[in-house]
């Protein structure tokens, strides 16, 4: 599940490439003229963004696991109710054969 999320994030990053291509060489020229301090600042910002995205992915995965557990619990409850219904029907069937409904 985590791999799919990272692939999706990578896909979003690749989706931004055409926008960068449209901008031409301006970003590349600006990056080459950027000071090491400015590049460090950009790197820290990107690291914070990546950290935030990881936390979002972790939250979504956690929600998915919780939803899956709720679904499994509901399926167990449904199966138990089905067993009870089957047992009630089985218990009622002999009585119906002994005392058919009067018209």
C-alpha positions in Angstrom: 0.0 0.0 0.0 2.8 2.4 0.9 4.5 1.7 -2.5 1.4 2.7 -4.4 1.2 6.0 -2.4 4.8 6.8 -3.2 4.3 5.9 -6.8 1.3 8.3 -6.9 3.4 11.0 -5.4 6.1 10.3 -8.0 3.4 10.5 -10.7 2.3 13.9 -9.3 5.9 15.1 -9.5 6.2 13.9 -13.0 2.9 15.6 -13.9 4.6 18.9 -12.9 7.4 18.4 -15.5 5.5 19.9 -18.4 4.9 23.1 -16.4 8.6 23.3 -15.8 9.4 22.8 -19.5 7.0 25.6 -20.4 8.9 27.9 -18.2 12.0 27.3 -20.3 15.5 27.6 -18.9 14.6 30.3 -16.3 14.5 28.0 -13.3 17.7 26.3 -14.4 19.4 29.7 -14.7 18.0 30.9 -11.4 19.2 27.7 -9.7 22.7 28.0 -11.1 22.8 31.6 -9.8 21.3 30.7 -6.4 23.6 30.9 -3.4 24.4 27.9 -1.3 22.3 29.4 1.5 19.3 29.8 -0.8 19.7 26.2 -2.0 19.9 25.0 1.6 16.7 26.9 2.3 15.0 25.3 -0.7 16.2 21.9 0.4 14.9 22.3 3.9 11.5 23.5 2.4 11.4 20.4 0.2 12.3 18.2 3.1 9.4 19.7 5.1 7.0 19.1 2.2 8.2 15.5 1.8 7.7 15.0 5.6 4.2 16.5 5.4 3.3 14.2 2.5 4.7 11.2 4.3 2.5 12.0 7.3 -0.5 12.4 5.0 0.2 9.0 3.5 0.6 7.5 6.9 -2.7 8.9 8.1 -4.5 7.7 5.0 -3.0 4.2 5.4 -4.0 4.2 9.0 -7.6 5.2 8.0 -7.6 2.4 5.4 -6.5 -0.2 8.0 -9.2 1.0 10.4 -11.8 0.9 7.7 -10.7 -2.6 6.7 -11.0 -3.7 10.3 -14.5 -2.2 10.7 -15.5 -4.0 7.5 -14.2 -7.3 8.8 -16.0 -6.8 12.1 -19.3 -6.1 10.2 -18.8 -9.2 8.1 -18.3 -11.3 11.2 -21.5 -9.8 12.7 -23.4 -10.4 9.5 -22.2 -14.0 9.4 -23.3 -14.5 13.1 -26.7 -13.0 12.4 -27.0 -15.3 9.3 -26.2 -18.3 11.5 -28.8 -17.2 14.0 -31.4 -16.7 11.3 -30.6 -20.1 9.8 -31.0 -21.7 13.2 -34.3 -20.0 13.9 -35.6 -21.1 10.5 -34.5 -24.7 11.1 -36.2 -24.7 14.5 -39.4 -23.3 13.0 -39.5 -25.7 10.1 -40.5 -28.8 12.0 -43.3 -26.9 13.8 -44.7 -25.6 10.5 -44.8 -29.2 9.2 -46.6 -30.4 12.4 -49.1 -27.5 12.4 -49.7 -26.2 8.8 -51.2 -22.8 8.5 -55.1 -22.9 8.5 -56.8 -21.1 5.6 
